[in-house]
């Protein structure tokens, strides 16, 4: 199905949907400038390139790992060319990261990937003497199954139930075939439903792990753009950073540095990262548990695994794949192995990256440009019709339902529904009365104030009753507003944090992906409202 799409952009602050740290960051507030290296613009990109050129990235190891990873998958020619180009010293990456969410999870999963693709394409046009490759870093070692095993579809929550434990990416996709049958029954009637179901079956039913399934699905969705998917659960790549892992285990320097930074950030913002003395998990079949110091030795929590210092060093040397970084070291791992110059992340990701600058400086790893990922609101034909029917401004879509109803009732009603002037006149009357009474006896002023408060409360109550009475006349309008709010902010949340890409793909096919790509901004940092239909 062919589709039209029209994009409208507005400042993030106008949506009233983002935290103070994210807003201050994109507005370059002075309070945050000491927590990052480069501004979000082309000058910042150029500075990041200059910094990266001085760092000895082990490109051959990276390419070897990627080529082995892509064995058995026929990569798009553009993907193959991008992988080979990473050997070139003038090739850099633009990266985003996410866990292996079921069927891509929420819409923002797709938005952040298309954002890095758009940035890389823009930079390839701007700097023809260099090359820029979009990379998706699949955080398959995450063990928060309750966050990753569900999607919402048509008002229902679809959950993959499994008793498996440990890293989600290493789990087997057992039982997902029943979820696919559920999806097929609901979505296959759409114009591109069959195509979408084939994509999902090829990804999940032929995979041995969730990591492999997620890799295949992301590859199927974005390979035509040249996106390179990186699976970091790889001994070859972890061997590269084993010296950093060892220093974190035995010196605790990372936690000390992050604690200092978070104390500074906490003066103005909510802290995102609480570092541990050791910022590594032990990863094995069925477990991903923290490594903690236990007297003179070390233990893996919730297990019988123990090491002395020498044994732990030997384990790290022999089996680097069994060590998994937490949030403090994950970004450092990513930036060490990739020739990366920009990282695209959500508000919470940007928040914790701002806590890590001193860790990067300590380990002498270049700190990338941090770009807040694009956010979209997709408006289908019905939503656009309602917006036009009410004559709404774009920021009106983010008003609470009751406030939007009040605004529209006042706008459409020919009657006076506000008593602001009358209340002002009331206040003036009682002010004059207080002056008169005070001349007689100053103790009467307080009595007049009480009378004023009582009269004002009754006047405000009358105003509310008038508005409620008029709203009852506009019951249909209220129902339509409720419908509109359900489309733009399901369950009271941003649409991108509730909905999944599958229903959109089933209806529009690859056109929806292309539409979002074409409407994606790069470093402008604005919210996008996208009319689709």
C-alpha positions as CSV (number, residue, x, y, z in Angstrom):
1,X,0.0,0.0,0.0
2,X,1.4,3.4,-1.1
3,X,1.3,6.1,1.6
4,X,1.6,9.8,1.9
5,X,3.4,11.3,4.9
6,X,3.7,14.8,6.0
7,X,6.1,15.8,8.9
8,X,5.6,18.6,11.3
9,X,8.3,19.6,13.9
10,X,8.1,21.3,17.2
11,X,10.4,21.8,20.2
12,X,10.5,19.0,22.7
13,X,9.6,21.3,25.5
14,X,6.2,22.0,23.8
15,X,5.2,18.3,24.2
16,X,5.5,18.5,28.1
17,X,6.6,14.8,27.8
18,X,10.3,14.9,28.5
19,X,12.4,15.3,31.6
20,X,14.3,18.3,32.6
21,X,17.7,16.8,32.0
22,X,16.9,15.8,28.4
23,X,15.4,19.3,27.7
24,X,18.4,21.0,29.3
25,X,20.8,18.9,27.3
26,X,19.3,19.6,23.8
27,X,19.0,23.3,24.8
28,X,22.8,23.3,25.7
29,X,22.2,24.4,29.3
30,X,25.4,25.6,31.0
31,X,24.8,23.3,33.9
32,X,25.5,20.2,31.7
33,X,28.4,21.4,29.5
34,X,31.1,20.0,31.8
35,X,29.6,16.5,31.5
36,X,30.2,15.9,27.7
37,X,32.9,16.6,25.2
38,X,31.2,17.7,21.9
39,X,28.1,19.8,21.0
40,X,25.3,18.2,18.9
41,X,26.2,19.9,15.6
42,X,28.6,19.5,12.7
43,X,31.4,21.2,14.6
44,X,30.9,18.6,17.4
45,X,31.0,15.8,14.8
46,X,34.2,17.2,13.3
47,X,35.8,17.4,16.8
48,X,34.8,13.8,17.5
49,X,36.3,12.6,14.2
50,X,39.6,14.4,15.1
51,X,39.6,12.7,18.5
52,X,38.8,9.3,17.1
53,X,41.5,9.5,14.5
54,X,44.1,9.6,17.3
55,X,42.8,6.4,18.9
56,X,44.2,3.0,17.7
57,X,40.9,1.1,17.0
58,X,41.6,-2.5,16.2
59,X,39.7,-2.5,12.9
60,X,40.8,-5.8,11.6
61,X,39.5,-7.6,14.7
62,X,36.2,-5.8,14.4
63,X,35.8,-6.7,10.8
64,X,36.8,-10.3,11.5
65,X,34.1,-10.6,14.2
66,X,31.5,-9.0,11.9
67,X,32.3,-11.3,9.0
68,X,32.1,-14.3,11.2
69,X,28.8,-13.1,12.7
70,X,27.2,-12.6,9.2
71,X,28.2,-16.1,8.1
72,X,25.0,-18.0,7.1
73,X,23.1,-14.7,6.5
74,X,23.2,-13.3,3.0
75,X,23.9,-9.6,3.7
76,X,22.7,-6.8,1.5
77,X,25.6,-5.7,-0.8
78,X,25.5,-2.4,1.0
79,X,26.0,-4.1,4.4
80,X,28.9,-6.1,3.1
81,X,30.5,-3.0,1.6
82,X,30.1,-1.2,4.9
83,X,31.7,-4.0,6.9
84,X,34.7,-4.0,4.6
85,X,35.0,-0.2,4.7
86,X,35.5,-0.4,8.4
87,X,39.1,-1.4,7.6
88,X,39.7,2.1,6.2
89,X,41.1,4.6,8.7
90,X,38.8,7.3,7.3
91,X,35.7,5.2,8.0
92,X,33.7,6.0,11.2
93,X,30.5,4.7,12.8
94,X,27.3,6.3,14.1
95,X,25.9,3.9,16.7
96,X,22.8,3.2,18.7
97,X,22.1,0.3,21.0
98,X,19.1,-1.6,22.4
99,X,18.3,-4.9,24.0
100,X,16.7,-7.8,22.0
101,X,13.1,-6.7,22.6
102,X,10.4,-9.1,21.4
103,X,9.4,-8.3,17.8
104,X,11.4,-5.0,18.2
105,X,9.4,-4.0,21.3
106,X,8.2,-0.4,21.3
107,X,8.2,2.0,18.3
108,X,11.2,4.0,19.5
109,X,13.3,0.9,18.8
110,X,12.7,1.6,15.1
111,X,13.1,5.4,15.5
112,X,16.6,5.2,17.0
113,X,17.9,2.9,14.3
114,X,16.6,5.0,11.5
115,X,18.1,8.1,13.2
116,X,21.6,6.7,13.1
117,X,21.1,5.7,9.4
118,X,19.9,9.2,8.6
119,X,22.9,10.8,10.4
120,X,25.4,8.5,8.6
121,X,23.8,9.3,5.2
122,X,24.0,13.0,6.0
123,X,27.6,12.8,7.0
124,X,28.5,10.7,3.9
125,X,27.1,13.6,1.8
126,X,28.7,16.3,3.8
127,X,32.2,14.7,4.0
128,X,32.8,12.7,0.8
129,X,36.5,12.1,1.7
130,X,35.3,10.0,4.6
131,X,32.8,7.2,5.1
132,X,30.2,6.8,7.9
133,X,28.6,3.5,8.7
134,X,25.4,3.1,10.8
135,X,25.7,0.5,13.5
136,X,23.2,-1.2,15.8
137,X,24.8,-2.6,19.0
138,X,22.5,-5.4,20.1
139,X,22.6,-5.5,23.9
140,X,21.8,-9.2,24.0
141,X,23.4,-9.8,27.4
142,X,20.6,-8.0,29.2
143,X,18.8,-10.3,31.7
144,X,15.7,-8.2,32.4
145,X,13.3,-10.6,30.8
146,X,10.2,-8.9,32.1
147,X,11.1,-5.8,30.2
148,X,12.0,-7.5,26.9
149,X,9.4,-10.3,26.5
150,X,6.2,-8.4,25.7
151,X,4.6,-6.1,23.2
152,X,1.2,-4.3,23.2
153,X,-1.1,-4.9,20.2
154,X,-4.6,-3.7,19.8
155,X,-5.0,-2.9,23.5
156,X,-3.7,-6.4,24.6
157,X,-0.3,-7.3,26.0
158,X,1.3,-10.2,24.2
159,X,3.9,-12.0,26.5
160,X,6.5,-14.6,25.7
161,X,6.4,-16.9,28.8
162,X,9.6,-18.8,29.5
163,X,11.3,-20.3,32.5
164,X,14.8,-19.7,31.0
165,X,17.2,-17.5,33.0
166,X,20.3,-15.6,32.4
167,X,21.1,-13.3,29.4
168,X,17.9,-12.9,27.2
169,X,20.0,-13.0,24.0
170,X,21.2,-16.5,24.9
171,X,17.7,-17.9,25.5
172,X,16.2,-20.3,23.0
173,X,13.0,-18.9,21.2
174,X,10.9,-21.8,22.4
175,X,7.2,-21.1,22.4
176,X,7.4,-18.1,20.2
177,X,5.6,-20.0,17.4
178,X,2.4,-19.7,19.3
179,X,2.8,-16.0,19.5
180,X,3.4,-15.9,15.8
181,X,0.1,-17.7,15.2
182,X,-1.7,-15.1,17.4
183,X,-0.1,-12.3,15.4
184,X,-1.0,-14.0,12.1
185,X,-4.7,-14.2,13.1
186,X,-4.8,-10.6,13.8
187,X,-2.5,-9.0,11.2
188,X,-2.4,-11.3,8.2
189,X,-5.6,-9.7,6.8
190,X,-3.7,-6.4,6.3
191,X,-2.2,-5.7,2.8
192,X,1.3,-6.5,3.9
193,X,0.5,-8.9,6.7
194,X,1.7,-12.0,4.9
195,X,5.0,-10.3,4.1
196,X,5.5,-9.3,7.7
197,X,4.7,-12.7,9.0
198,X,7.2,-14.3,6.7
199,X,9.8,-11.9,8.0
200,X,9.0,-12.8,11.6
201,X,8.9,-16.6,11.0
202,X,12.3,-16.5,9.1
203,X,13.8,-14.6,12.0
204,X,12.4,-16.5,15.0
205,X,11.7,-20.0,13.8
206,X,15.0,-20.6,12.2
207,X,17.1,-19.2,15.0
208,X,18.8,-21.0,17.8
209,X,18.8,-18.0,20.2
210,X,16.9,-14.8,20.8
211,X,20.0,-12.9,19.9
212,X,20.1,-14.6,16.5
213,X,16.4,-14.0,16.0
214,X,16.7,-10.3,16.8
215,X,19.7,-10.0,14.6
216,X,17.9,-11.5,11.7
217,X,14.8,-9.4,12.2
218,X,16.8,-6.1,12.4
219,X,18.8,-7.2,9.4
220,X,15.6,-7.9,7.4
221,X,14.1,-4.5,8.3
222,X,17.1,-2.3,7.7
223,X,19.7,-4.0,5.6
224,X,18.7,-2.0,2.5
225,X,20.0,1.1,4.3
226,X,23.4,-0.6,5.0
227,X,22.9,-1.0,8.7
228,X,25.5,-3.1,10.4
229,X,24.3,-5.1,13.4
230,X,26.9,-5.8,16.0
231,X,26.6,-8.7,18.5
232,X,28.9,-7.8,21.3
233,X,28.5,-11.2,23.0
234,X,31.7,-12.3,21.3
235,X,35.0,-13.6,22.8
236,X,37.1,-11.9,20.1
237,X,35.6,-8.5,20.9
238,X,35.7,-8.9,24.7
239,X,39.3,-10.0,24.5
240,X,40.0,-6.5,23.2
241,X,38.8,-4.9,26.4
242,X,39.9,-7.5,28.9
243,X,42.5,-5.1,30.3
244,X,39.8,-2.6,31.1
245,X,37.7,-5.3,32.7
246,X,40.6,-6.3,34.8
247,X,41.3,-2.8,36.0
248,X,37.7,-2.4,36.9
249,X,37.7,-5.6,39.0
250,X,40.9,-4.9,40.9
251,X,41.1,-1.1,41.1
252,X,37.4,-0.1,41.4
253,X,38.4,3.2,39.7
254,X,35.2,3.3,37.5
255,X,32.9,3.3,40.5
256,X,34.9,6.0,42.2
257,X,34.8,8.3,39.1
258,X,31.1,7.8,38.5
259,X,30.3,8.4,42.1
260,X,32.0,11.8,41.9
261,X,30.1,12.7,38.7
262,X,26.7,11.6,39.9
263,X,27.1,13.6,43.1
264,X,27.6,16.7,40.9
265,X,24.7,15.8,38.6
266,X,22.4,15.0,41.5
267,X,22.5,18.6,42.6
268,X,20.2,19.4,39.7
269,X,18.8,16.1,38.3
270,X,17.8,12.6,39.2
271,X,20.7,10.2,39.0
272,X,20.5,7.4,36.5
273,X,23.5,5.2,37.3
274,X,24.5,3.8,40.7
275,X,27.9,2.2,40.2
276,X,29.2,-0.9,41.8
277,X,32.7,-1.5,43.1
278,X,32.9,-4.1,40.3
279,X,30.9,-3.3,37.2
280,X,30.9,-6.7,35.6
281,X,28.6,-9.7,35.5
282,X,29.6,-13.3,35.2
283,X,27.9,-14.8,32.2
284,X,27.3,-18.5,31.6
285,X,24.6,-20.8,30.6
286,X,21.5,-19.7,32.5
287,X,23.2,-17.1,34.6
288,X,24.2,-13.4,34.4
289,X,25.1,-12.5,38.0
290,X,27.2,-9.8,39.6
291,X,30.8,-10.4,40.5
292,X,31.5,-9.1,44.0
293,X,34.6,-9.1,46.3
294,X,34.3,-11.5,49.1
295,X,37.1,-10.8,51.6
296,X,40.4,-11.7,49.8
297,X,38.5,-13.6,47.1
298,X,35.6,-13.0,44.6
299,X,32.2,-14.7,44.2
300,X,29.4,-14.7,41.7
301,X,26.2,-13.8,43.4
302,X,23.4,-16.4,43.6
303,X,25.8,-19.2,42.6
304,X,28.5,-21.4,44.1
305,X,31.2,-19.9,41.8
306,X,34.2,-18.5,43.7
307,X,37.6,-17.3,42.6
308,X,40.8,-16.0,44.2
309,X,42.4,-13.1,42.5
310,X,44.7,-15.2,40.3
311,X,42.0,-17.6,39.3
312,X,39.8,-14.6,38.3
313,X,42.6,-13.2,36.1
314,X,43.1,-16.5,34.4
315,X,39.3,-16.9,33.8
316,X,39.2,-13.4,32.2
317,X,42.2,-14.3,30.0
318,X,40.8,-17.7,29.0
319,X,37.1,-16.9,28.8
320,X,36.6,-13.2,28.2
321,X,33.1,-14.1,26.8
322,X,32.0,-14.9,30.4
323,X,32.4,-11.3,31.5
324,X,29.5,-9.0,30.8
325,X,29.7,-5.2,31.4
326,X,27.0,-3.4,33.3
327,X,25.7,0.1,32.3
328,X,28.9,1.8,33.6
329,X,31.2,-0.2,31.3
330,X,28.9,-1.1,28.4
331,X,29.4,2.2,26.6
332,X,33.1,2.1,27.1
333,X,33.2,-1.4,25.6
334,X,31.2,-0.2,22.6
335,X,33.4,2.9,22.0
336,X,36.6,0.9,22.4
337,X,35.8,-1.6,19.7
338,X,34.0,0.7,17.2
339,X,35.5,3.7,15.4
340,X,32.5,5.6,16.7
341,X,31.9,9.4,16.6
342,X,28.3,9.7,17.6
343,X,25.9,7.8,19.9
344,X,22.1,8.1,19.5
345,X,20.1,7.3,22.7
346,X,16.9,8.0,24.5
347,X,16.6,10.5,27.4
348,X,17.6,8.0,30.1
349,X,20.5,6.8,28.0
350,X,21.8,10.3,27.5
351,X,21.4,10.8,31.3
352,X,23.7,7.9,32.2
353,X,26.2,8.7,29.5
354,X,26.6,12.1,31.0
355,X,27.8,10.4,34.2
356,X,30.5,8.5,32.3
357,X,32.8,11.2,30.8
358,X,35.4,10.9,33.5
359,X,35.5,7.1,33.1
360,X,36.2,7.6,29.3
361,X,38.9,10.1,30.1
362,X,40.6,7.8,32.6
363,X,40.8,4.9,30.1
364,X,41.7,7.3,27.3
365,X,38.8,6.3,25.1
366,X,37.2,9.0,22.9
367,X,33.8,10.2,24.1
368,X,31.3,10.4,21.3
369,X,28.8,13.2,20.4
370,X,25.6,12.3,22.3
371,X,22.4,12.7,20.2
372,X,19.0,12.5,21.7
373,X,17.1,9.9,19.6
374,X,14.3,11.1,17.4
375,X,10.7,10.9,18.8
376,X,7.6,10.6,16.6
377,X,3.9,10.8,16.9
378,X,2.2,8.9,14.1
379,X,-1.2,10.3,13.1
380,X,-3.4,8.1,11.0
381,X,-6.2,9.3,8.8
382,X,-8.7,9.2,11.7
383,X,-6.5,11.2,14.0
384,X,-5.7,13.8,11.4
385,X,-9.5,14.2,10.7
386,X,-10.1,14.9,14.4
387,X,-7.3,17.4,14.6
388,X,-8.7,19.2,11.6
389,X,-12.2,19.0,12.9
390,X,-11.2,20.7,16.2
391,X,-8.7,23.1,14.6
392,X,-6.0,22.1,17.0
393,X,-2.5,23.3,17.2
394,X,0.1,20.5,17.3
395,X,1.0,21.2,20.9
396,X,-2.7,20.8,21.9
397,X,-2.3,17.1,21.3
398,X,-0.2,16.8,24.4
399,X,-2.7,18.5,26.7
400,X,-4.4,16.3,29.3
401,X,-7.8,15.1,28.1
402,X,-9.9,17.2,30.5
403,X,-7.9,20.3,29.7
404,X,-8.3,19.8,26.0
405,X,-12.1,19.3,26.4
406,X,-12.4,22.5,28.4
407,X,-10.5,24.4,25.7
408,X,-12.7,23.0,22.9
409,X,-15.9,23.6,24.8
410,X,-14.9,27.2,25.5
411,X,-13.9,27.6,21.8
412,X,-17.1,26.1,20.4
413,X,-19.7,27.5,22.9
414,X,-21.3,30.8,22.2
415,X,-22.0,31.3,25.9
416,X,-19.8,32.9,28.5
417,X,-18.3,30.1,30.5
418,X,-15.5,31.9,32.4
419,X,-16.1,34.3,35.3
420,X,-12.6,35.8,35.4
421,X,-13.9,39.3,35.1
422,X,-16.6,38.8,37.7
423,X,-14.1,37.2,40.1
424,X,-11.8,40.2,39.6
425,X,-14.7,42.6,40.3
426,X,-15.5,40.5,43.4
427,X,-11.9,40.9,44.6
428,X,-12.0,44.6,44.0
429,X,-15.3,44.9,45.9
430,X,-13.9,43.1,49.0
431,X,-10.7,45.0,48.8
432,X,-12.6,48.3,49.0
433,X,-14.9,46.8,51.7
434,X,-11.8,45.8,53.7
435,X,-10.5,49.4,53.5
436,X,-13.8,50.8,54.8
437,X,-14.1,48.3,57.6
438,X,-10.5,48.7,58.6
439,X,-11.1,52.4,59.3
440,X,-13.8,51.5,61.7
441,X,-12.0,48.6,63.4
442,X,-8.8,46.8,62.1
443,X,-10.0,43.5,63.5
444,X,-12.8,43.5,60.9
445,X,-10.3,43.3,58.0
446,X,-9.8,39.6,58.8
447,X,-13.5,39.0,58.9
448,X,-13.9,40.7,55.5
449,X,-11.1,38.5,54.1
450,X,-13.0,35.4,55.3
451,X,-16.1,36.6,53.6
452,X,-14.1,37.2,50.4
453,X,-12.6,33.7,50.4
454,X,-16.0,32.2,50.9
455,X,-17.6,34.3,48.1
456,X,-14.7,33.6,45.8
457,X,-14.9,29.8,46.3
458,X,-18.6,29.9,45.5
459,X,-18.0,32.0,42.4
460,X,-15.3,29.5,41.2
461,X,-17.7,26.6,42.0
462,X,-20.4,28.3,39.9
463,X,-17.9,28.6,37.0
464,X,-17.1,24.9,37.2
465,X,-20.8,24.0,37.2
466,X,-21.5,26.2,34.2
467,X,-18.6,24.5,32.3
468,X,-19.9,21.0,33.3
469,X,-23.4,21.9,32.2
470,X,-22.1,23.1,28.8
471,X,-19.8,20.0,28.5
472,X,-22.8,17.8,28.8
473,X,-24.2,19.4,25.7
474,X,-21.0,18.5,24.0
475,X,-20.9,14.8,24.9
476,X,-20.1,13.8,21.3
477,X,-17.1,16.3,21.4
478,X,-15.9,14.7,24.6
479,X,-16.1,11.2,23.1
480,X,-14.1,12.3,20.1
481,X,-11.5,14.0,22.2
482,X,-11.2,10.7,24.2
483,X,-10.8,8.8,20.9
484,X,-8.1,11.3,19.7
485,X,-6.2,11.0,23.0
486,X,-6.3,7.3,22.8
487,X,-4.7,7.5,19.4
488,X,-2.0,9.9,20.3
489,X,-1.2,8.9,23.9
490,X,-2.5,5.4,24.5
491,X,-2.8,4.7,28.3
492,X,-1.6,8.2,28.9
493,X,1.9,7.6,27.6
494,X,3.8,8.7,24.5
495,X,2.7,6.6,21.6
496,X,6.3,5.4,21.0
497,X,6.4,3.8,24.5
498,X,3.2,1.9,24.0
499,X,2.8,0.7,20.4
500,X,4.8,-1.6,18.2
501,X,5.8,-1.3,14.5
502,X,4.0,-4.5,13.4
503,X,0.5,-3.1,12.8
504,X,1.9,-0.2,10.8
505,X,4.1,-2.6,8.8
506,X,1.2,-4.9,8.1
507,X,-0.8,-2.1,6.7
508,X,1.8,0.0,4.9
509,X,4.7,-2.4,4.3
510,X,8.2,-1.0,3.8
511,X,6.6,2.3,3.0
512,X,6.3,3.1,6.7
513,X,10.0,2.5,7.3
514,X,10.9,4.7,4.4
515,X,8.5,7.4,5.5
516,X,10.0,7.5,9.0
517,X,13.5,7.5,7.5
518,X,12.7,10.4,5.2
519,X,11.1,12.4,8.0
520,X,13.9,11.7,10.5
521,X,16.0,14.7,11.6
522,X,19.7,14.4,12.2
523,X,21.1,16.9,14.8
524,X,18.2,19.3,14.9
525,X,16.7,17.7,18.1
526,X,13.0,18.4,17.6
527,X,9.9,16.3,18.0
528,X,8.2,15.0,14.9
529,X,4.5,14.7,14.3
530,X,4.0,12.5,11.2
531,X,0.7,12.4,9.3
532,X,0.5,9.0,7.6
533,X,-2.1,7.6,5.2
